[in-house]
Amino acid sequence: MRNPFSVARMTSAVAFALLFAAGASSAASDKTKPSLSLRGSPQTGFAPTRVVLTAEVKGGTDDYADFYCPTVEWVWGDDTKAESTIDCEPYEAGKSEIKRRYVFDRVFQTPGNFRVEFRLKQKNKVVGSSSTTINIRPGIRDGGN
């Protein structure tokens, strides 16, 4: 007759191994997708203000397919946006490299709080995004002090 405690221990060991494998698989897939960050410099200014926006792709694999040769979209928070696409070589796993840094400068002409969004798209699908807020105060021409 089998010892019920050894069966329970064996079942627990199998369950632990399965959970560990699932967790490791999940952690590995999390490491493959890069994350995006966006910052503006300066974050605050008086109208008109030139702001340099820098989007960075952090972590993940260098050949992450969804971030390879994307359409880049900047949404300015004032009902306008800019979009660009470049021609690239066809994607090759393990060989193609994603771009890690995008820089754009824009002059904010009017006062307001602008939620600027940076998006990477494949066709019409957004595959990654990040945002920041730019605060533009009234300048001398707006009656500001």
ABEGO torsion letter per residue (X at the ends): XBBAAAAAAAAAAAAAAAAAAAAAAAAAAAAABBBBBBBBOBABBBOBBBBBBBBBBBEEBAABAAABGBBBBBBAGAGBBBBBBBBBBBBBBGABBBBABBBBBBBBABBEBBBBBBBBBBEABBABBBBBBBBBBBBAAAGBX
